Amino acid sequence: MNGNTPYAGLPGETGAGQRAAADVPDLSSAQKRLLHRDVSRIAARTREFLPNEYVVDADISSGMTGPEVTVAVRPPVGHAVSAGFTPDLEEAAAAEEVITADERDEVARGLAASAALQVKQAISNNVRPTGK
């Protein structure tokens, strides 16, 4: 029964729990450029929402199901926050963008809000309220 699952592997080729190379989609050069451009746009949009003290970075890596995108924000105090997702390459094959403008804005706003909340939580105990 386990031989019927995609996680059983192929004897001599693919280990158990690993995906066969044919199952992982390859990006064309154009798709790679579009993905890098869109990820850079997410990072730039996130920087627009935050002061210069926040460090924003983005990364594209190869995952089990294809490329994985991670955008992270390091606030001046508090914990770093990140958003990671796998873009849908099939829908983006004929499009001008891999990650839509709405998705980019949503990720950027969420990261900026989460980073600001981390700062607020980190300094909330050290600041006396001005009024009650």
Number of C-alpha atoms within 10 A of each C-alpha: 5 8 10 8 10 14 15 16 18 14 8 6 10 14 13 14 11 14 17 15 11 7 11 14 14 14 14 10 9 11 19 15 14 18 22 17 14 18 22 17 18 26 23 15 18 28 21 13 14 19 13 11 11 18 16 23 18 19 14 17 10 13 11 13 11 17 20 15 19 16 22 21 25 18 23 17 16 16 16 18 20 19 14 14 12 16 16 12 19 10 11 16 14 10 13 11 17 23 22 14 13 9 11 19 15 13 21 25 19 16 26 25 15 18 25 22 15 20 17 14 14 14 11 11 9 8 8 7 8 5 4 3
